[in-house]
Amino acid sequence: MSISDDLSEIYKRSKDHIVNLKEINKRYNVDGLKKLVVTFRINKEFRSEWNNSWASIAKDEGGKISLTTAGVIIGASIGGVGIATAGSAIGLPLAFVLGIGGFLLGSEVDTVKSKLTKNRKKILIPGETYDRITVLAKELNTKEKELLDILIIYAVEEWESQL
């Protein structure tokens, strides 16, 4: 699927949410990204409505919202943006601009995350053992993951010394 097809699909799937956010933006005179940020910071009622809308969006998206989806929805709910280049200006839908930005940023985040976790392996730990580790981690004022790393390294070193 092409990027434009993907953006179009997100727009169609999110149309009801976009309409809802447009109505919220209109009630609070939000007509741009800067005004959105300022209003969100200072107006509790707006922030509550905005957060409730995004909770609904997340629910409909299966609990996760991609940066591309967020960009399309925010952009479509606010409107357009003018881009000046080479002595002329063009108007582009903000949904397109933020959608592409979200797509590119999301791809970059996925790449970096992949590089960071490339040498990590997942292991399954019985629930009872994990519960014991959780209690011990709290007693030691550390995170479960850090304690697991230490325990695994220690166990491997012990086994290697016995070989």
Secondary structure, 3 states (H helix, E strand, C coil): CCHHHHHHHHHHHCHHHHHHHHHHHHHCCCCCHHHHHHHHHHCHHHHHHHHHHHHHHHHHCCCCCCHHHHHHHHHHHHCEEEEEECCEEEEEEHHHHHHHHHHHHHHHHHHHHHHHHCCCCCCCCCHHHHHHHHHHHHHCCCCHHHHHHHHHHHHHHHHHHHC
